[in-house]
Amino acid sequence: MKIQIDREEFEEALKKAREATEKKSALPILTNFLISAEDGRLTVKATDLENYLVLNVKAEVDEGGSVCVSSRSLSDIVKNLTSAILYMETDGDKLVLTGGRSKFKLPTVPTEDFPEFPETMEGEEEVSGNLILEGIERVEYAIAKEETRIALQGMFLRGHEDRVHFVGSDGHRLALYEPEGNFSEELLIPRKSLKVIKKLITGIESVRISKSEDGSFAYLTSEEWRLVIRLLEGEYPDYLAVIPKEFSAEVLVNVEDVRRALKRLSSLAEGKIFPVKITLSDNLAVFEFMDPEFGEGREEVDVDYVGEPFEIGFNGKYIMEALDAFDSERVWMRFTTPDTAALVEAEDYERDPYRCIIMPMRV
């Protein structure tokens, strides 16, 4: 193999590809890239056996070939070179990189040791890259981070009644983003795959999506890359059934006012649990944190509320993370009883079609 390539374009490709490798693995081959040169392009393959990524970069190919090399070493070297053009060629069992006055020789491993990739299907449905990114950003925070039901360890993506549903839940809260659109598949995408997707998509392209006949894999393709994702198994919970429909208290709040109040109270808390009691009265919401060890705080926020006094407790961290996902200045917080889930949604749901359900806690 002997090629020359634009260093910045190659660096960007390696940055994306590295997200699909294993950093520490019982199979050392998964920490490598498989790089192939032919027909005016360089192809980079990366996998962790859950994500299979193929990236193409334009290159001047003087001599074709393939090589398997450390993803970390190659990425770090290319990132820190200052030359505009990078020259690469194989020399026996070494990959030689030359850029400006810098020269490196990297050891390689046999290309036949690199895992076989599943056959890629061209996606039949086109989805805006920006829509996918927005959906991930809105619900990723609510996806289970610890070992729990397999289905809750990923994002559920499906079409429903002329909308595209992006769903994330850890059993204590649920985030649903449902912009207008059409999508016929149902995909349960693992958390790590979402990180790979976010690295790949710029937002301006259309992404073609399809699903294998047996339902095991999803295929995402664009002009420059192809990604095969091993989908999570299991049935996603009926999330629409848990959205409350009737409420005894509904309060319209300013997102920034509540976020800042909770941020100040959180300075007293430590750990993942940040218990906050919310008390509603006419046009006023009081947020209180009390802990014998760390102290206590009280915040008053003006709100739009007229009704009977109402008290409920939450993990304040869940409210803060939900508010961060809104693209609205004001949101509704709707309550049924102090022991049932609360619904948080935008003041204008058609403009910002996002909602979050949060389970209460005893405070």
NUNU-557099 format. One line per field, with one value per residue (C-alpha): residue number from 1; residue in three letters; y, x, z. Coordinates in nm, 2 decimals. Layout:
nr c(NUM | ...)
rest c(ALA | ...)
y c(Y | ...)
x c(X | ...)
z c(Z | ...)
***
This chain:
nr c(1 | 2 | 3 | 4 | 5 | 6 | 7 | 8 | 9 | 10 | 11 | 12 | 13 | 14 | 15 | 16 | 17 | 18 | 19 | 20 | 21 | 22 | 23 | 24 | 25 | 26 | 27 | 28 | 29 | 30 | 31 | 32 | 33 | 34 | 35 | 36 | 37 | 38 | 39 | 40 | 41 | 42 | 43 | 44 | 45 | 46 | 47 | 48 | 49 | 50 | 51 | 52 | 53 | 54 | 55 | 56 | 57 | 58 | 59 | 60 | 61 | 62 | 63 | 64 | 65 | 66 | 67 | 68 | 69 | 70 | 71 | 72 | 73 | 74 | 75 | 76 | 77 | 78 | 79 | 80 | 81 | 82 | 83 | 84 | 85 | 86 | 87 | 88 | 89 | 90 | 91 | 92 | 93 | 94 | 95 | 96 | 97 | 98 | 99 | 100 | 101 | 102 | 103 | 104 | 105 | 106 | 107 | 108 | 109 | 110 | 111 | 112 | 113 | 114 | 115 | 116 | 117 | 118 | 119 | 120 | 121 | 122 | 123 | 124 | 125 | 126 | 127 | 128 | 129 | 130 | 131 | 132 | 133 | 134 | 135 | 136 | 137 | 138 | 139 | 140 | 141 | 142 | 143 | 144 | 145 | 146 | 147 | 148 | 149 | 150 | 151 | 152 | 153 | 154 | 155 | 156 | 157 | 158 | 159 | 160 | 161 | 162 | 163 | 164 | 165 | 166 | 167 | 168 | 169 | 170 | 171 | 172 | 173 | 174 | 175 | 176 | 177 | 178 | 179 | 180 | 181 | 182 | 183 | 184 | 185 | 186 | 187 | 188 | 189 | 190 | 191 | 192 | 193 | 194 | 195 | 196 | 197 | 198 | 199 | 200 | 201 | 202 | 203 | 204 | 205 | 206 | 207 | 208 | 209 | 210 | 211 | 212 | 213 | 214 | 215 | 216 | 217 | 218 | 219 | 220 | 221 | 222 | 223 | 224 | 225 | 226 | 227 | 228 | 229 | 230 | 231 | 232 | 233 | 234 | 235 | 236 | 237 | 238 | 239 | 240 | 241 | 242 | 243 | 244 | 245 | 246 | 247 | 248 | 249 | 250 | 251 | 252 | 253 | 254 | 255 | 256 | 257 | 258 | 259 | 260 | 261 | 262 | 263 | 264 | 265 | 266 | 267 | 268 | 269 | 270 | 271 | 272 | 273 | 274 | 275 | 276 | 277 | 278 | 279 | 280 | 281 | 282 | 283 | 284 | 285 | 286 | 287 | 288 | 289 | 290 | 291 | 292 | 293 | 294 | 295 | 296 | 297 | 298 | 299 | 300 | 301 | 302 | 303 | 304 | 305 | 306 | 307 | 308 | 309 | 310 | 311 | 312 | 313 | 314 | 315 | 316 | 317 | 318 | 319 | 320 | 321 | 322 | 323 | 324 | 325 | 326 | 327 | 328 | 329 | 330 | 331 | 332 | 333 | 334 | 335 | 336 | 337 | 338 | 339 | 340 | 341 | 342 | 343 | 344 | 345 | 346 | 347 | 348 | 349 | 350 | 351 | 352 | 353 | 354 | 355 | 356 | 357 | 358 | 359 | 360 | 361 | 362 | 363)
rest c(MET | LYS | ILE | GLN | ILE | ASP | ARG | GLU | GLU | PHE | GLU | GLU | ALA | LEU | LYS | LYS | ALA | ARG | GLU | ALA | THR | GLU | LYS | LYS | SER | ALA | LEU | PRO | ILE | LEU | THR | ASN | PHE | LEU | ILE | SER | ALA | GLU | ASP | GLY | ARG | LEU | THR | VAL | LYS | ALA | THR | ASP | LEU | GLU | ASN | TYR | LEU | VAL | LEU | ASN | VAL | LYS | ALA | GLU | VAL | ASP | GLU | GLY | GLY | SER | VAL | CYS | VAL | SER | SER | ARG | SER | LEU | SER | ASP | ILE | VAL | LYS | ASN | LEU | THR | SER | ALA | ILE | LEU | TYR | MET | GLU | THR | ASP | GLY | ASP | LYS | LEU | VAL | LEU | THR | GLY | GLY | ARG | SER | LYS | PHE | LYS | LEU | PRO | THR | VAL | PRO | THR | GLU | ASP | PHE | PRO | GLU | PHE | PRO | GLU | THR | MET | GLU | GLY | GLU | GLU | GLU | VAL | SER | GLY | ASN | LEU | ILE | LEU | GLU | GLY | ILE | GLU | ARG | VAL | GLU | TYR | ALA | ILE | ALA | LYS | GLU | GLU | THR | ARG | ILE | ALA | LEU | GLN | GLY | MET | PHE | LEU | ARG | GLY | HIS | GLU | ASP | ARG | VAL | HIS | PHE | VAL | GLY | SER | ASP | GLY | HIS | ARG | LEU | ALA | LEU | TYR | GLU | PRO | GLU | GLY | ASN | PHE | SER | GLU | GLU | LEU | LEU | ILE | PRO | ARG | LYS | SER | LEU | LYS | VAL | ILE | LYS | LYS | LEU | ILE | THR | GLY | ILE | GLU | SER | VAL | ARG | ILE | SER | LYS | SER | GLU | ASP | GLY | SER | PHE | ALA | TYR | LEU | THR | SER | GLU | GLU | TRP | ARG | LEU | VAL | ILE | ARG | LEU | LEU | GLU | GLY | GLU | TYR | PRO | ASP | TYR | LEU | ALA | VAL | ILE | PRO | LYS | GLU | PHE | SER | ALA | GLU | VAL | LEU | VAL | ASN | VAL | GLU | ASP | VAL | ARG | ARG | ALA | LEU | LYS | ARG | LEU | SER | SER | LEU | ALA | GLU | GLY | LYS | ILE | PHE | PRO | VAL | LYS | ILE | THR | LEU | SER | ASP | ASN | LEU | ALA | VAL | PHE | GLU | PHE | MET | ASP | PRO | GLU | PHE | GLY | GLU | GLY | ARG | GLU | GLU | VAL | ASP | VAL | ASP | TYR | VAL | GLY | GLU | PRO | PHE | GLU | ILE | GLY | PHE | ASN | GLY | LYS | TYR | ILE | MET | GLU | ALA | LEU | ASP | ALA | PHE | ASP | SER | GLU | ARG | VAL | TRP | MET | ARG | PHE | THR | THR | PRO | ASP | THR | ALA | ALA | LEU | VAL | GLU | ALA | GLU | ASP | TYR | GLU | ARG | ASP | PRO | TYR | ARG | CYS | ILE | ILE | MET | PRO | MET | ARG | VAL)
y c(0.00 | 0.35 | 0.66 | 1.03 | 1.18 | 1.51 | 1.50 | 1.69 | 1.48 | 1.17 | 1.29 | 1.36 | 1.01 | 0.85 | 1.05 | 0.91 | 0.56 | 0.54 | 0.57 | 0.22 | 0.05 | -0.11 | 0.08 | -0.22 | -0.56 | -0.92 | -0.93 | -0.70 | -0.70 | -0.48 | -0.20 | -0.18 | -0.02 | -0.22 | 0.03 | -0.05 | 0.16 | 0.12 | 0.32 | 0.67 | 0.62 | 0.49 | 0.28 | 0.26 | -0.02 | -0.03 | -0.25 | -0.35 | -0.65 | -0.44 | -0.16 | -0.22 | 0.10 | 0.16 | 0.51 | 0.63 | 0.91 | 1.04 | 0.96 | 0.94 | 0.57 | 0.48 | 0.12 | -0.06 | -0.28 | -0.34 | -0.31 | -0.36 | -0.10 | 0.03 | 0.28 | 0.48 | 0.52 | 0.61 | 0.86 | 1.03 | 1.06 | 1.20 | 1.44 | 1.59 | 1.62 | 1.97 | 1.89 | 1.93 | 1.61 | 1.27 | 0.99 | 0.63 | 0.31 | -0.04 | -0.16 | -0.53 | -0.56 | -0.19 | 0.11 | 0.41 | 0.76 | 1.07 | 1.42 | 1.72 | 1.65 | 1.37 | 1.00 | 0.71 | 0.33 | 0.15 | -0.23 | -0.40 | -0.72 | -0.97 | -0.84 | -1.19 | -1.16 | -0.86 | -0.96 | -1.02 | -0.75 | -0.83 | -0.77 | -0.41 | -0.34 | 0.00 | 0.18 | 0.23 | 0.51 | 0.85 | 1.04 | 1.39 | 1.37 | 1.68 | 1.50 | 1.20 | 1.41 | 1.62 | 1.30 | 1.15 | 1.48 | 1.50 | 1.15 | 1.01 | 1.14 | 0.93 | 0.59 | 0.35 | 0.38 | 0.08 | -0.28 | -0.32 | -0.46 | -0.50 | -0.30 | 0.01 | 0.02 | 0.18 | 0.44 | 0.32 | 0.46 | 0.41 | 0.58 | 0.64 | 0.83 | 1.06 | 1.13 | 0.98 | 0.87 | 0.89 | 0.73 | 0.68 | 0.55 | 0.41 | 0.30 | 0.62 | 0.87 | 0.86 | 1.11 | 1.12 | 1.34 | 1.31 | 1.55 | 1.52 | 1.26 | 0.91 | 0.60 | 0.24 | 0.05 | -0.02 | 0.00 | -0.05 | 0.11 | 0.05 | 0.34 | 0.30 | 0.30 | 0.64 | 0.78 | 0.64 | 0.79 | 1.13 | 1.13 | 1.03 | 1.26 | 1.63 | 1.72 | 1.83 | 1.49 | 1.24 | 0.90 | 0.59 | 0.34 | -0.02 | -0.33 | -0.69 | -0.95 | -1.12 | -0.79 | -0.83 | -0.54 | -0.19 | -0.04 | 0.34 | 0.47 | 0.81 | 0.91 | 0.87 | 0.60 | 0.28 | 0.17 | -0.17 | -0.18 | -0.49 | -0.41 | -0.48 | -0.77 | -0.76 | -0.57 | -0.21 | -0.12 | 0.04 | 0.39 | 0.56 | 0.38 | 0.54 | 0.90 | 1.04 | 1.19 | 1.35 | 1.60 | 1.77 | 2.04 | 2.21 | 2.48 | 2.68 | 2.76 | 2.95 | 2.69 | 2.91 | 3.03 | 2.67 | 2.54 | 2.81 | 2.75 | 2.38 | 2.44 | 2.65 | 2.39 | 2.11 | 2.27 | 2.13 | 1.78 | 1.50 | 1.18 | 1.08 | 1.15 | 1.51 | 1.51 | 1.82 | 1.90 | 2.12 | 2.31 | 2.49 | 2.77 | 3.05 | 3.18 | 3.05 | 2.73 | 2.66 | 2.42 | 2.29 | 2.07 | 1.94 | 1.71 | 1.69 | 1.64 | 1.89 | 2.16 | 2.30 | 2.55 | 2.71 | 2.87 | 3.06 | 3.09 | 3.29 | 3.06 | 3.05 | 2.84 | 2.88 | 2.60 | 2.40 | 2.38 | 2.08 | 1.90 | 1.65 | 1.53 | 1.44 | 1.37 | 1.72 | 1.59 | 1.43 | 1.76 | 1.95 | 1.71 | 1.71 | 2.09 | 2.10 | 1.90 | 2.16 | 2.42 | 2.63 | 2.92 | 2.79 | 2.44 | 2.28 | 2.06 | 1.85 | 1.65 | 1.39 | 1.28 | 1.30 | 0.93 | 0.91 | 1.02 | 1.38 | 1.50 | 1.79 | 1.92 | 2.24 | 2.53 | 2.50 | 2.13 | 2.16 | 2.38 | 2.18 | 1.82 | 1.69 | 1.56 | 1.39 | 1.17 | 1.16 | 0.94 | 1.11 | 1.02 | 1.05 | 1.35)
x c(0.00 | 0.12 | -0.10 | -0.11 | -0.41 | -0.54 | -0.44 | -0.74 | -0.99 | -0.81 | -0.80 | -1.18 | -1.25 | -1.03 | -1.20 | -1.54 | -1.41 | -1.25 | -1.58 | -1.67 | -1.36 | -1.31 | -1.07 | -1.00 | -1.10 | -1.04 | -1.00 | -0.70 | -0.79 | -1.09 | -0.86 | -0.74 | -0.85 | -0.85 | -0.74 | -0.77 | -0.66 | -0.80 | -0.96 | -0.89 | -1.01 | -0.90 | -1.15 | -1.14 | -1.32 | -1.38 | -1.58 | -1.65 | -1.87 | -2.18 | -2.11 | -1.96 | -1.84 | -1.70 | -1.57 | -1.45 | -1.19 | -1.06 | -0.69 | -0.43 | -0.36 | -0.02 | -0.04 | -0.34 | -0.35 | -0.47 | -0.32 | -0.45 | -0.30 | -0.36 | -0.65 | -0.51 | -0.16 | -0.27 | -0.53 | -0.30 | -0.02 | -0.24 | -0.41 | -0.08 | 0.10 | 0.10 | 0.15 | -0.14 | -0.06 | 0.01 | 0.20 | 0.15 | 0.30 | 0.36 | 0.72 | 0.71 | 0.51 | 0.52 | 0.30 | 0.52 | 0.36 | 0.54 | 0.41 | 0.64 | 0.96 | 0.79 | 0.81 | 0.66 | 0.67 | 0.38 | 0.36 | 0.07 | -0.12 | -0.25 | -0.55 | -0.71 | -0.75 | -0.99 | -1.36 | -1.58 | -1.84 | -2.21 | -2.34 | -2.47 | -2.81 | -2.89 | -3.14 | -3.48 | -3.61 | -3.45 | -3.43 | -3.28 | -2.95 | -3.05 | -3.37 | -3.17 | -2.92 | -3.20 | -3.39 | -3.08 | -3.00 | -3.35 | -3.38 | -3.03 | -3.00 | -3.30 | -3.16 | -3.06 | -2.69 | -2.67 | -2.75 | -3.12 | -3.37 | -3.20 | -3.47 | -3.40 | -3.03 | -3.10 | -3.31 | -3.64 | -3.70 | -4.03 | -4.30 | -4.64 | -4.93 | -4.74 | -4.47 | -4.13 | -4.09 | -3.75 | -3.78 | -3.55 | -3.62 | -3.45 | -3.77 | -3.77 | -3.82 | -3.91 | -3.83 | -4.03 | -3.95 | -4.21 | -4.16 | -4.37 | -4.25 | -4.28 | -4.08 | -4.19 | -3.93 | -3.89 | -3.53 | -3.39 | -3.05 | -2.78 | -2.65 | -2.29 | -2.43 | -2.58 | -2.24 | -2.11 | -2.40 | -2.35 | -1.99 | -2.08 | -2.38 | -2.31 | -2.68 | -2.69 | -2.71 | -2.99 | -2.94 | -3.09 | -3.21 | -3.32 | -3.34 | -3.23 | -3.50 | -3.44 | -3.45 | -3.10 | -2.93 | -3.00 | -2.83 | -2.75 | -2.58 | -2.48 | -2.26 | -1.94 | -2.01 | -2.20 | -2.29 | -2.43 | -2.57 | -2.65 | -2.99 | -3.09 | -3.32 | -3.65 | -3.97 | -3.98 | -4.23 | -4.56 | -4.44 | -4.76 | -4.96 | -4.77 | -4.83 | -5.09 | -5.40 | -5.58 | -5.43 | -5.52 | -5.25 | -5.10 | -4.83 | -4.67 | -4.30 | -4.02 | -3.75 | -3.45 | -3.59 | -3.65 | -3.32 | -3.12 | -3.31 | -3.24 | -2.88 | -2.83 | -3.00 | -2.79 | -2.47 | -2.57 | -2.63 | -2.38 | -2.42 | -2.68 | -2.98 | -3.08 | -3.42 | -3.63 | -3.98 | -4.20 | -4.49 | -4.74 | -4.97 | -5.13 | -4.87 | -4.58 | -4.36 | -4.13 | -3.84 | -3.67 | -3.37 | -3.30 | -3.03 | -2.89 | -2.54 | -2.52 | -2.76 | -3.08 | -3.20 | -3.52 | -3.60 | -3.92 | -4.01 | -4.31 | -4.53 | -4.87 | -5.08 | -5.42 | -5.55 | -5.53 | -5.19 | -5.00 | -4.68 | -4.47 | -4.10 | -3.86 | -3.50 | -3.40 | -3.14 | -3.41 | -3.60 | -3.28 | -3.19 | -3.55 | -3.55 | -3.22 | -3.37 | -3.65 | -3.64 | -3.90 | -3.89 | -4.19 | -4.31 | -4.61 | -4.55 | -4.86 | -4.93 | -5.20 | -5.11 | -4.80 | -4.74 | -4.79 | -4.57 | -4.56 | -4.57 | -4.35 | -4.41 | -4.36 | -4.61 | -4.65 | -4.62 | -4.66 | -4.36 | -4.15 | -4.29 | -4.10 | -4.23 | -4.09 | -4.24 | -4.08 | -4.16 | -4.19 | -3.99 | -4.05 | -3.88)
z c(0.00 | -0.09 | -0.07 | 0.00 | 0.17 | 0.31 | 0.68 | 0.82 | 0.63 | 0.75 | 1.10 | 1.10 | 0.97 | 1.23 | 1.50 | 1.39 | 1.35 | 1.68 | 1.86 | 1.72 | 1.85 | 2.19 | 2.41 | 2.64 | 2.51 | 2.57 | 2.19 | 2.12 | 1.75 | 1.83 | 1.93 | 1.56 | 1.24 | 0.91 | 0.64 | 0.27 | -0.03 | -0.38 | -0.66 | -0.54 | -0.18 | 0.16 | 0.35 | 0.73 | 0.91 | 1.29 | 1.51 | 1.87 | 1.75 | 1.83 | 1.58 | 1.24 | 1.07 | 0.73 | 0.63 | 0.30 | 0.24 | -0.09 | -0.14 | -0.41 | -0.43 | -0.59 | -0.47 | -0.32 | -0.02 | 0.33 | 0.67 | 1.03 | 1.28 | 1.63 | 1.63 | 1.92 | 1.78 | 1.43 | 1.55 | 1.79 | 1.54 | 1.26 | 1.50 | 1.61 | 1.28 | 1.13 | 0.76 | 0.51 | 0.33 | 0.49 | 0.31 | 0.41 | 0.28 | 0.40 | 0.46 | 0.55 | 0.87 | 0.94 | 0.84 | 0.76 | 0.81 | 0.68 | 0.73 | 0.69 | 0.89 | 1.09 | 1.02 | 1.22 | 1.18 | 1.33 | 1.39 | 1.21 | 1.27 | 1.01 | 0.83 | 0.83 | 1.21 | 1.18 | 1.22 | 0.93 | 0.88 | 0.83 | 0.48 | 0.45 | 0.31 | 0.15 | 0.36 | 0.21 | 0.43 | 0.45 | 0.77 | 0.82 | 1.00 | 1.20 | 1.32 | 1.44 | 1.63 | 1.78 | 1.89 | 2.05 | 2.23 | 2.37 | 2.52 | 2.57 | 2.93 | 3.04 | 2.91 | 3.18 | 3.27 | 3.50 | 3.45 | 3.43 | 3.17 | 2.84 | 2.66 | 2.88 | 2.79 | 2.45 | 2.26 | 2.11 | 1.76 | 1.57 | 1.37 | 1.53 | 1.38 | 1.14 | 1.40 | 1.47 | 1.83 | 2.01 | 2.35 | 2.65 | 3.00 | 3.30 | 3.48 | 3.70 | 3.42 | 3.06 | 2.78 | 2.46 | 2.16 | 1.88 | 1.58 | 1.27 | 1.02 | 0.89 | 0.98 | 0.94 | 1.14 | 1.51 | 1.63 | 1.98 | 1.95 | 2.23 | 2.42 | 2.28 | 1.92 | 1.99 | 2.06 | 1.73 | 1.54 | 1.70 | 1.59 | 1.23 | 1.16 | 1.08 | 1.06 | 0.70 | 0.53 | 0.49 | 0.65 | 0.49 | 0.74 | 0.71 | 0.92 | 0.87 | 0.80 | 1.13 | 1.32 | 1.46 | 1.28 | 1.17 | 0.87 | 0.85 | 0.54 | 0.40 | 0.11 | 0.31 | 0.57 | 0.64 | 0.99 | 1.10 | 1.45 | 1.65 | 1.80 | 2.15 | 2.20 | 2.39 | 2.37 | 2.47 | 2.74 | 2.64 | 2.71 | 2.59 | 2.85 | 3.14 | 3.03 | 3.27 | 3.12 | 3.42 | 3.66 | 3.99 | 3.97 | 3.66 | 3.69 | 3.41 | 3.50 | 3.35 | 3.26 | 3.34 | 3.68 | 3.79 | 3.65 | 3.84 | 4.16 | 4.15 | 4.05 | 4.36 | 4.58 | 4.42 | 4.56 | 4.90 | 4.77 | 4.71 | 4.52 | 4.25 | 4.48 | 4.52 | 4.70 | 4.65 | 4.79 | 4.57 | 4.73 | 4.51 | 4.62 | 4.43 | 4.18 | 4.39 | 4.38 | 4.68 | 4.62 | 4.94 | 5.01 | 5.36 | 5.48 | 5.84 | 5.71 | 5.42 | 5.53 | 5.39 | 5.13 | 5.01 | 4.68 | 4.58 | 4.21 | 4.07 | 3.86 | 3.69 | 3.93 | 4.09 | 4.29 | 4.61 | 4.78 | 4.65 | 4.78 | 4.60 | 4.61 | 4.33 | 4.26 | 4.17 | 3.93 | 3.71 | 3.69 | 3.59 | 3.32 | 3.18 | 3.17 | 2.99 | 2.70 | 2.63 | 2.36 | 2.53 | 2.77 | 2.97 | 3.04 | 3.21 | 3.51 | 3.56 | 3.87 | 3.96 | 4.32 | 4.53 | 4.47 | 4.09 | 3.80 | 3.69 | 3.33 | 3.21 | 2.86 | 2.66 | 2.68 | 2.30 | 2.23 | 1.86 | 1.84 | 2.09 | 2.08 | 2.38 | 2.71 | 3.01 | 3.28 | 3.62 | 3.91 | 4.25 | 4.57 | 4.94 | 5.08)
***
